Amino acid sequence: MYFVHPAADERFFLHLLLIVVTCATFFEHFRTVGNIKDPTFQATYRTLGLLHDDVEWDTCMWEACID
């Protein structure tokens, strides 16, 4: 498996989608969810519910600092 740095933006999210999405033969298939075509691979990853924010991690770190 190849490594793609997260700073590579669209290449990084395409790499993640290659792992998750099966049977896609064109790049448009990777950006399509339920007959709706997303503008970017990152938007598709977010639509699939695979991209979350860091609020939970931030809260955990703040609680660890307070104790």
PyMOL Python script that loads the backbone (N, CA, C, O; Angstrom):
from pymol import cmd

cmd.read_pdbstr("""\
ATOM      1  N   MET A   1       0.851  -1.175   0.000  1.00  0.00           N
ATOM      2  CA  MET A   1       0.000   0.000   0.000  1.00  0.00           C
ATOM      3  C   MET A   1       0.897   1.239   0.000  1.00  0.00           C
ATOM      4  O   MET A   1       1.951   1.258   0.636  1.00  0.00           O
ATOM      5  N   TYR A   2       0.468   2.252  -0.712  1.00  0.00           N
ATOM      6  CA  TYR A   2       1.221   3.482  -0.830  1.00  0.00           C
ATOM      7  C   TYR A   2       0.793   4.489   0.232  1.00  0.00           C
ATOM      8  O   TYR A   2      -0.339   4.453   0.713  1.00  0.00           O
ATOM      9  N   PHE A   3       1.705   5.383   0.590  1.00  0.00           N
ATOM     10  CA  PHE A   3       1.421   6.433   1.562  1.00  0.00           C
ATOM     11  C   PHE A   3       1.136   7.732   0.826  1.00  0.00           C
ATOM     12  O   PHE A   3       1.851   8.101  -0.106  1.00  0.00           O
ATOM     13  N   VAL A   4       0.089   8.419   1.251  1.00  0.00           N
ATOM     14  CA  VAL A   4      -0.228   9.749   0.722  1.00  0.00           C
ATOM     15  C   VAL A   4      -0.344  10.680   1.918  1.00  0.00           C
ATOM     16  O   VAL A   4      -1.123  10.418   2.834  1.00  0.00           O
ATOM     17  N   HIS A   5       0.414  11.750   1.918  1.00  0.00           N
ATOM     18  CA  HIS A   5       0.411  12.694   3.031  1.00  0.00           C
ATOM     19  C   HIS A   5      -0.934  13.433   3.086  1.00  0.00           C
ATOM     20  O   HIS A   5      -1.455  13.827   2.043  1.00  0.00           O
ATOM     21  N   PRO A   6      -1.504  13.626   4.284  1.00  0.00           N
ATOM     22  CA  PRO A   6      -2.782  14.341   4.409  1.00  0.00           C
ATOM     23  C   PRO A   6      -2.772  15.754   3.841  1.00  0.00           C
ATOM     24  O   PRO A   6      -3.828  16.290   3.507  1.00  0.00           O
ATOM     25  N   ALA A   7      -1.608  16.360   3.727  1.00  0.00           N
ATOM     26  CA  ALA A   7      -1.529  17.705   3.157  1.00  0.00           C
ATOM     27  C   ALA A   7      -1.743  17.694   1.647  1.00  0.00           C
ATOM     28  O   ALA A   7      -1.870  18.756   1.036  1.00  0.00           O
ATOM     29  N   ALA A   8      -1.786  16.523   1.042  1.00  0.00           N
ATOM     30  CA  ALA A   8      -1.990  16.411  -0.400  1.00  0.00           C
ATOM     31  C   ALA A   8      -3.454  16.578  -0.785  1.00  0.00           C
ATOM     32  O   ALA A   8      -3.808  16.368  -1.945  1.00  0.00           O
ATOM     33  N   ASP A   9      -4.294  16.942   0.140  1.00  0.00           N
ATOM     34  CA  ASP A   9      -5.725  17.219  -0.049  1.00  0.00           C
ATOM     35  C   ASP A   9      -6.450  16.171  -0.889  1.00  0.00           C
ATOM     36  O   ASP A   9      -6.716  15.073  -0.400  1.00  0.00           O
ATOM     37  N   GLU A  10      -6.768  16.480  -2.120  1.00  0.00           N
ATOM     38  CA  GLU A  10      -7.614  15.614  -2.936  1.00  0.00           C
ATOM     39  C   GLU A  10      -6.989  14.243  -3.179  1.00  0.00           C
ATOM     40  O   GLU A  10      -7.701  13.240  -3.208  1.00  0.00           O
ATOM     41  N   ARG A  11      -5.683  14.185  -3.352  1.00  0.00           N
ATOM     42  CA  ARG A  11      -5.031  12.876  -3.527  1.00  0.00           C
ATOM     43  C   ARG A  11      -5.193  12.031  -2.274  1.00  0.00           C
ATOM     44  O   ARG A  11      -5.385  10.818  -2.363  1.00  0.00           O
ATOM     45  N   PHE A  12      -5.119  12.664  -1.101  1.00  0.00           N
ATOM     46  CA  PHE A  12      -5.290  11.946   0.161  1.00  0.00           C
ATOM     47  C   PHE A  12      -6.699  11.356   0.265  1.00  0.00           C
ATOM     48  O   PHE A  12      -6.853  10.192   0.635  1.00  0.00           O
ATOM     49  N   PHE A  13      -7.724  12.146  -0.059  1.00  0.00           N
ATOM     50  CA  PHE A  13      -9.091  11.645   0.049  1.00  0.00           C
ATOM     51  C   PHE A  13      -9.414  10.635  -1.047  1.00  0.00           C
ATOM     52  O   PHE A  13     -10.208   9.721  -0.823  1.00  0.00           O
ATOM     53  N   LEU A  14      -8.817  10.783  -2.223  1.00  0.00           N
ATOM     54  CA  LEU A  14      -8.979   9.761  -3.254  1.00  0.00           C
ATOM     55  C   LEU A  14      -8.364   8.455  -2.785  1.00  0.00           C
ATOM     56  O   LEU A  14      -8.940   7.387  -2.992  1.00  0.00           O
ATOM     57  N   HIS A  15      -7.203   8.531  -2.157  1.00  0.00           N
ATOM     58  CA  HIS A  15      -6.552   7.334  -1.609  1.00  0.00           C
ATOM     59  C   HIS A  15      -7.467   6.647  -0.594  1.00  0.00           C
ATOM     60  O   HIS A  15      -7.599   5.423  -0.612  1.00  0.00           O
ATOM     61  N   LEU A  16      -8.095   7.418   0.285  1.00  0.00           N
ATOM     62  CA  LEU A  16      -9.013   6.843   1.274  1.00  0.00           C
ATOM     63  C   LEU A  16     -10.238   6.231   0.606  1.00  0.00           C
ATOM     64  O   LEU A  16     -10.703   5.167   1.015  1.00  0.00           O
ATOM     65  N   LEU A  17     -10.763   6.899  -0.421  1.00  0.00           N
ATOM     66  CA  LEU A  17     -11.927   6.364  -1.122  1.00  0.00           C
ATOM     67  C   LEU A  17     -11.590   5.085  -1.876  1.00  0.00           C
ATOM     68  O   LEU A  17     -12.440   4.204  -2.006  1.00  0.00           O
ATOM     69  N   LEU A  18     -10.370   4.970  -2.371  1.00  0.00           N
ATOM     70  CA  LEU A  18      -9.960   3.729  -3.036  1.00  0.00           C
ATOM     71  C   LEU A  18     -10.028   2.538  -2.089  1.00  0.00           C
ATOM     72  O   LEU A  18     -10.256   1.408  -2.521  1.00  0.00           O
ATOM     73  N   ILE A  19      -9.833   2.790  -0.807  1.00  0.00           N
ATOM     74  CA  ILE A  19      -9.909   1.730   0.195  1.00  0.00           C
ATOM     75  C   ILE A  19     -11.362   1.380   0.506  1.00  0.00           C
ATOM     76  O   ILE A  19     -11.686   0.212   0.718  1.00  0.00           O
ATOM     77  N   VAL A  20     -12.242   2.386   0.534  1.00  0.00           N
ATOM     78  CA  VAL A  20     -13.626   2.205   0.987  1.00  0.00           C
ATOM     79  C   VAL A  20     -14.582   1.815  -0.141  1.00  0.00           C
ATOM     80  O   VAL A  20     -15.406   0.915   0.028  1.00  0.00           O
ATOM     81  N   VAL A  21     -14.476   2.484  -1.284  1.00  0.00           N
ATOM     82  CA  VAL A  21     -15.415   2.285  -2.380  1.00  0.00           C
ATOM     83  C   VAL A  21     -14.945   1.110  -3.247  1.00  0.00           C
ATOM     84  O   VAL A  21     -13.779   1.032  -3.635  1.00  0.00           O
ATOM     85  N   THR A  22     -15.871   0.212  -3.536  1.00  0.00           N
ATOM     86  CA  THR A  22     -15.545  -0.927  -4.379  1.00  0.00           C
ATOM     87  C   THR A  22     -16.288  -0.820  -5.703  1.00  0.00           C
ATOM     88  O   THR A  22     -17.312  -0.142  -5.790  1.00  0.00           O
ATOM     89  N   CYS A  23     -15.790  -1.470  -6.707  1.00  0.00           N
ATOM     90  CA  CYS A  23     -16.423  -1.564  -8.033  1.00  0.00           C
ATOM     91  C   CYS A  23     -16.519  -0.232  -8.760  1.00  0.00           C
ATOM     92  O   CYS A  23     -17.376  -0.091  -9.632  1.00  0.00           O
ATOM     93  N   ALA A  24     -15.708   0.723  -8.455  1.00  0.00           N
ATOM     94  CA  ALA A  24     -15.700   1.995  -9.190  1.00  0.00           C
ATOM     95  C   ALA A  24     -14.690   1.874 -10.327  1.00  0.00           C
ATOM     96  O   ALA A  24     -13.570   1.400 -10.134  1.00  0.00           O
ATOM     97  N   THR A  25     -15.105   2.312 -11.519  1.00  0.00           N
ATOM     98  CA  THR A  25     -14.222   2.212 -12.671  1.00  0.00           C
ATOM     99  C   THR A  25     -13.794   3.576 -13.201  1.00  0.00           C
ATOM    100  O   THR A  25     -12.827   3.664 -13.957  1.00  0.00           O
ATOM    101  N   PHE A  26     -14.495   4.637 -12.819  1.00  0.00           N
ATOM    102  CA  PHE A  26     -14.160   5.981 -13.248  1.00  0.00           C
ATOM    103  C   PHE A  26     -14.070   6.888 -12.026  1.00  0.00           C
ATOM    104  O   PHE A  26     -14.654   6.594 -10.983  1.00  0.00           O
ATOM    105  N   PHE A  27     -13.336   7.993 -12.159  1.00  0.00           N
ATOM    106  CA  PHE A  27     -13.225   8.929 -11.043  1.00  0.00           C
ATOM    107  C   PHE A  27     -14.580   9.488 -10.650  1.00  0.00           C
ATOM    108  O   PHE A  27     -14.802   9.789  -9.477  1.00  0.00           O
ATOM    109  N   GLU A  28     -15.499   9.634 -11.612  1.00  0.00           N
ATOM    110  CA  GLU A  28     -16.841  10.141 -11.307  1.00  0.00           C
ATOM    111  C   GLU A  28     -17.588   9.193 -10.372  1.00  0.00           C
ATOM    112  O   GLU A  28     -18.416   9.631  -9.573  1.00  0.00           O
ATOM    113  N   HIS A  29     -17.297   7.899 -10.470  1.00  0.00           N
ATOM    114  CA  HIS A  29     -17.948   6.924  -9.582  1.00  0.00           C
ATOM    115  C   HIS A  29     -17.534   7.137  -8.134  1.00  0.00           C
ATOM    116  O   HIS A  29     -18.328   6.920  -7.218  1.00  0.00           O
ATOM    117  N   PHE A  30     -16.296   7.560  -7.928  1.00  0.00           N
ATOM    118  CA  PHE A  30     -15.833   7.811  -6.568  1.00  0.00           C
ATOM    119  C   PHE A  30     -16.521   9.032  -5.960  1.00  0.00           C
ATOM    120  O   PHE A  30     -16.707   9.090  -4.745  1.00  0.00           O
ATOM    121  N   ARG A  31     -16.897  10.001  -6.779  1.00  0.00           N
ATOM    122  CA  ARG A  31     -17.512  11.232  -6.287  1.00  0.00           C
ATOM    123  C   ARG A  31     -19.031  11.167  -6.285  1.00  0.00           C
ATOM    124  O   ARG A  31     -19.673  12.169  -5.973  1.00  0.00           O
ATOM    125  N   THR A  32     -19.634  10.025  -6.620  1.00  0.00           N
ATOM    126  CA  THR A  32     -21.080   9.898  -6.700  1.00  0.00           C
ATOM    127  C   THR A  32     -21.597   9.064  -5.536  1.00  0.00           C
ATOM    128  O   THR A  32     -21.155   7.938  -5.309  1.00  0.00           O
ATOM    129  N   VAL A  33     -22.542   9.642  -4.807  1.00  0.00           N
ATOM    130  CA  VAL A  33     -23.190   8.942  -3.701  1.00  0.00           C
ATOM    131  C   VAL A  33     -24.694   9.095  -3.880  1.00  0.00           C
ATOM    132  O   VAL A  33     -25.222  10.205  -3.810  1.00  0.00           O
ATOM    133  N   GLY A  34     -25.381   7.986  -4.111  1.00  0.00           N
ATOM    134  CA  GLY A  34     -26.827   8.039  -4.272  1.00  0.00           C
ATOM    135  C   GLY A  34     -27.272   8.906  -5.445  1.00  0.00           C
ATOM    136  O   GLY A  34     -28.206   9.695  -5.302  1.00  0.00           O
ATOM    137  N   ASN A  35     -26.635   8.778  -6.582  1.00  0.00           N
ATOM    138  CA  ASN A  35     -26.942   9.555  -7.793  1.00  0.00           C
ATOM    139  C   ASN A  35     -26.684  11.047  -7.651  1.00  0.00           C
ATOM    140  O   ASN A  35     -27.113  11.827  -8.502  1.00  0.00           O
ATOM    141  N   ILE A  36     -25.997  11.456  -6.602  1.00  0.00           N
ATOM    142  CA  ILE A  36     -25.612  12.861  -6.416  1.00  0.00           C
ATOM    143  C   ILE A  36     -24.095  12.926  -6.525  1.00  0.00           C
ATOM    144  O   ILE A  36     -23.375  12.236  -5.803  1.00  0.00           O
ATOM    145  N   LYS A  37     -23.621  13.768  -7.440  1.00  0.00           N
ATOM    146  CA  LYS A  37     -22.186  13.887  -7.676  1.00  0.00           C
ATOM    147  C   LYS A  37     -21.619  15.032  -6.845  1.00  0.00           C
ATOM    148  O   LYS A  37     -22.014  16.186  -7.010  1.00  0.00           O
ATOM    149  N   ASP A  38     -20.695  14.704  -5.956  1.00  0.00           N
ATOM    150  CA  ASP A  38     -20.029  15.714  -5.136  1.00  0.00           C
ATOM    151  C   ASP A  38     -18.926  16.398  -5.946  1.00  0.00           C
ATOM    152  O   ASP A  38     -18.369  15.794  -6.863  1.00  0.00           O
ATOM    153  N   PRO A  39     -18.604  17.662  -5.613  1.00  0.00           N
ATOM    154  CA  PRO A  39     -17.586  18.381  -6.381  1.00  0.00           C
ATOM    155  C   PRO A  39     -16.157  17.910  -6.115  1.00  0.00           C
ATOM    156  O   PRO A  39     -15.293  18.041  -6.982  1.00  0.00           O
ATOM    157  N   THR A  40     -15.900  17.361  -4.920  1.00  0.00           N
ATOM    158  CA  THR A  40     -14.547  16.940  -4.568  1.00  0.00           C
ATOM    159  C   THR A  40     -14.581  15.580  -3.894  1.00  0.00           C
ATOM    160  O   THR A  40     -15.633  15.116  -3.456  1.00  0.00           O
ATOM    161  N   PHE A  41     -13.419  14.948  -3.817  1.00  0.00           N
ATOM    162  CA  PHE A  41     -13.317  13.673  -3.119  1.00  0.00           C
ATOM    163  C   PHE A  41     -13.509  13.864  -1.619  1.00  0.00           C
ATOM    164  O   PHE A  41     -14.058  12.990  -0.948  1.00  0.00           O
ATOM    165  N   GLN A  42     -13.063  14.993  -1.093  1.00  0.00           N
ATOM    166  CA  GLN A  42     -13.259  15.281   0.327  1.00  0.00           C
ATOM    167  C   GLN A  42     -14.744  15.413   0.645  1.00  0.00           C
ATOM    168  O   GLN A  42     -15.199  14.919   1.676  1.00  0.00           O
ATOM    169  N   ALA A  43     -15.500  16.069  -0.221  1.00  0.00           N
ATOM    170  CA  ALA A  43     -16.944  16.208  -0.015  1.00  0.00           C
ATOM    171  C   ALA A  43     -17.624  14.844  -0.044  1.00  0.00           C
ATOM    172  O   ALA A  43     -18.554  14.597   0.724  1.00  0.00           O
ATOM    173  N   THR A  44     -17.169  13.970  -0.914  1.00  0.00           N
ATOM    174  CA  THR A  44     -17.723  12.617  -0.977  1.00  0.00           C
ATOM    175  C   THR A  44     -17.421  11.859   0.306  1.00  0.00           C
ATOM    176  O   THR A  44     -18.287  11.170   0.847  1.00  0.00           O
ATOM    177  N   TYR A  45     -16.208  11.985   0.785  1.00  0.00           N
ATOM    178  CA  TYR A  45     -15.820  11.311   2.029  1.00  0.00           C
ATOM    179  C   TYR A  45     -16.681  11.803   3.188  1.00  0.00           C
ATOM    180  O   TYR A  45     -17.078  11.022   4.053  1.00  0.00           O
ATOM    181  N   ARG A  46     -16.966  13.115   3.195  1.00  0.00           N
ATOM    182  CA  ARG A  46     -17.822  13.688   4.233  1.00  0.00           C
ATOM    183  C   ARG A  46     -19.269  13.205   4.063  1.00  0.00           C
ATOM    184  O   ARG A  46     -19.934  12.910   5.056  1.00  0.00           O
ATOM    185  N   THR A  47     -19.763  13.119   2.828  1.00  0.00           N
ATOM    186  CA  THR A  47     -21.120  12.646   2.550  1.00  0.00           C
ATOM    187  C   THR A  47     -21.310  11.209   3.019  1.00  0.00           C
ATOM    188  O   THR A  47     -22.375  10.850   3.520  1.00  0.00           O
ATOM    189  N   LEU A  48     -20.278  10.392   2.856  1.00  0.00           N
ATOM    190  CA  LEU A  48     -20.353   9.007   3.305  1.00  0.00           C
ATOM    191  C   LEU A  48     -20.289   8.887   4.827  1.00  0.00           C
ATOM    192  O   LEU A  48     -20.458   7.793   5.366  1.00  0.00           O
ATOM    193  N   GLY A  49     -20.048   9.989   5.519  1.00  0.00           N
ATOM    194  CA  GLY A  49     -20.002   9.978   6.982  1.00  0.00           C
ATOM    195  C   GLY A  49     -18.689   9.457   7.528  1.00  0.00           C
ATOM    196  O   GLY A  49     -18.626   9.007   8.672  1.00  0.00           O
ATOM    197  N   LEU A  50     -17.639   9.511   6.723  1.00  0.00           N
ATOM    198  CA  LEU A  50     -16.348   8.986   7.147  1.00  0.00           C
ATOM    199  C   LEU A  50     -15.404  10.050   7.680  1.00  0.00           C
ATOM    200  O   LEU A  50     -14.339   9.728   8.205  1.00  0.00           O
ATOM    201  N   LEU A  51     -15.787  11.321   7.548  1.00  0.00           N
ATOM    202  CA  LEU A  51     -14.927  12.415   7.979  1.00  0.00           C
ATOM    203  C   LEU A  51     -15.594  13.128   9.153  1.00  0.00           C
ATOM    204  O   LEU A  51     -16.705  13.643   9.029  1.00  0.00           O
ATOM    205  N   HIS A  52     -14.920  13.152  10.263  1.00  0.00           N
ATOM    206  CA  HIS A  52     -15.447  13.787  11.467  1.00  0.00           C
ATOM    207  C   HIS A  52     -14.501  14.893  11.901  1.00  0.00           C
ATOM    208  O   HIS A  52     -13.354  14.950  11.457  1.00  0.00           O
ATOM    209  N   ASP A  53     -14.981  15.761  12.761  1.00  0.00           N
ATOM    210  CA  ASP A  53     -14.113  16.827  13.250  1.00  0.00           C
ATOM    211  C   ASP A  53     -13.336  16.356  14.483  1.00  0.00           C
ATOM    212  O   ASP A  53     -13.493  15.217  14.922  1.00  0.00           O
ATOM    213  N   ASP A  54     -12.510  17.227  15.031  1.00  0.00           N
ATOM    214  CA  ASP A  54     -11.636  16.874  16.143  1.00  0.00           C
ATOM    215  C   ASP A  54     -12.163  17.334  17.502  1.00  0.00           C
ATOM    216  O   ASP A  54     -11.401  17.399  18.467  1.00  0.00           O
ATOM    217  N   VAL A  55     -13.449  17.653  17.589  1.00  0.00           N
ATOM    218  CA  VAL A  55     -14.006  18.167  18.838  1.00  0.00           C
ATOM    219  C   VAL A  55     -13.837  17.155  19.970  1.00  0.00           C
ATOM    220  O   VAL A  55     -13.475  17.532  21.084  1.00  0.00           O
ATOM    221  N   GLU A  56     -14.089  15.898  19.701  1.00  0.00           N
ATOM    222  CA  GLU A  56     -13.962  14.872  20.741  1.00  0.00           C
ATOM    223  C   GLU A  56     -12.519  14.779  21.251  1.00  0.00           C
ATOM    224  O   GLU A  56     -12.294  14.640  22.453  1.00  0.00           O
ATOM    225  N   TRP A  57     -11.543  14.856  20.340  1.00  0.00           N
ATOM    226  CA  TRP A  57     -10.144  14.804  20.738  1.00  0.00           C
ATOM    227  C   TRP A  57      -9.757  16.052  21.525  1.00  0.00           C
ATOM    228  O   TRP A  57      -9.041  15.955  22.521  1.00  0.00           O
ATOM    229  N   ASP A  58     -10.220  17.220  21.093  1.00  0.00           N
ATOM    230  CA  ASP A  58      -9.919  18.460  21.809  1.00  0.00           C
ATOM    231  C   ASP A  58     -10.480  18.427  23.224  1.00  0.00           C
ATOM    232  O   ASP A  58      -9.809  18.831  24.173  1.00  0.00           O
ATOM    233  N   THR A  59     -11.707  17.948  23.364  1.00  0.00           N
ATOM    234  CA  THR A  59     -12.336  17.854  24.686  1.00  0.00           C
ATOM    235  C   THR A  59     -11.550  16.903  25.582  1.00  0.00           C
ATOM    236  O   THR A  59     -11.333  17.191  26.759  1.00  0.00           O
ATOM    237  N   CYS A  60     -11.136  15.798  25.041  1.00  0.00           N
ATOM    238  CA  CYS A  60     -10.363  14.827  25.818  1.00  0.00           C
ATOM    239  C   CYS A  60      -9.042  15.439  26.301  1.00  0.00           C
ATOM    240  O   CYS A  60      -8.643  15.232  27.447  1.00  0.00           O
ATOM    241  N   MET A  61      -8.379  16.176  25.443  1.00  0.00           N
ATOM    242  CA  MET A  61      -7.113  16.797  25.816  1.00  0.00           C
ATOM    243  C   MET A  61      -7.302  17.865  26.890  1.00  0.00           C
ATOM    244  O   MET A  61      -6.506  17.962  27.824  1.00  0.00           O
ATOM    245  N   TRP A  62      -8.361  18.667  26.754  1.00  0.00           N
ATOM    246  CA  TRP A  62      -8.637  19.695  27.771  1.00  0.00           C
ATOM    247  C   TRP A  62      -8.956  19.069  29.118  1.00  0.00           C
ATOM    248  O   TRP A  62      -8.509  19.569  30.150  1.00  0.00           O
ATOM    249  N   GLU A  63      -9.721  17.981  29.127  1.00  0.00           N
ATOM    250  CA  GLU A  63     -10.040  17.309  30.378  1.00  0.00           C
ATOM    251  C   GLU A  63      -8.785  16.704  31.016  1.00  0.00           C
ATOM    252  O   GLU A  63      -8.648  16.695  32.239  1.00  0.00           O
ATOM    253  N   ALA A  64      -7.874  16.201  30.180  1.00  0.00           N
ATOM    254  CA  ALA A  64      -6.631  15.638  30.717  1.00  0.00           C
ATOM    255  C   ALA A  64      -5.752  16.730  31.314  1.00  0.00           C
ATOM    256  O   ALA A  64      -5.045  16.484  32.291  1.00  0.00           O
ATOM    257  N   CYS A  65      -5.784  17.941  30.741  1.00  0.00           N
ATOM    258  CA  CYS A  65      -4.978  19.067  31.264  1.00  0.00           C
ATOM    259  C   CYS A  65      -5.535  19.586  32.586  1.00  0.00           C
ATOM    260  O   CYS A  65      -4.782  20.051  33.442  1.00  0.00           O
ATOM    261  N   ILE A  66      -6.841  19.506  32.748  1.00  0.00           N
ATOM    262  CA  ILE A  66      -7.484  20.030  33.953  1.00  0.00           C
ATOM    263  C   ILE A  66      -7.195  19.130  35.146  1.00  0.00           C
ATOM    264  O   ILE A  66      -7.010  19.631  36.255  1.00  0.00           O
ATOM    265  N   ASP A  67      -7.152  17.833  34.952  1.00  0.00           N
ATOM    266  CA  ASP A  67      -6.945  16.889  36.063  1.00  0.00           C
ATOM    267  C   ASP A  67      -5.606  16.962  36.645  1.00  0.00           C
ATOM    268  O   ASP A  67      -5.300  16.225  37.583  1.00  0.00           O
TER     269      ASP A  67
END
""", "prot")
cmd.dss("prot")
cmd.show_as("cartoon", "prot")
cmd.util.cbc("prot")
cmd.orient("prot")
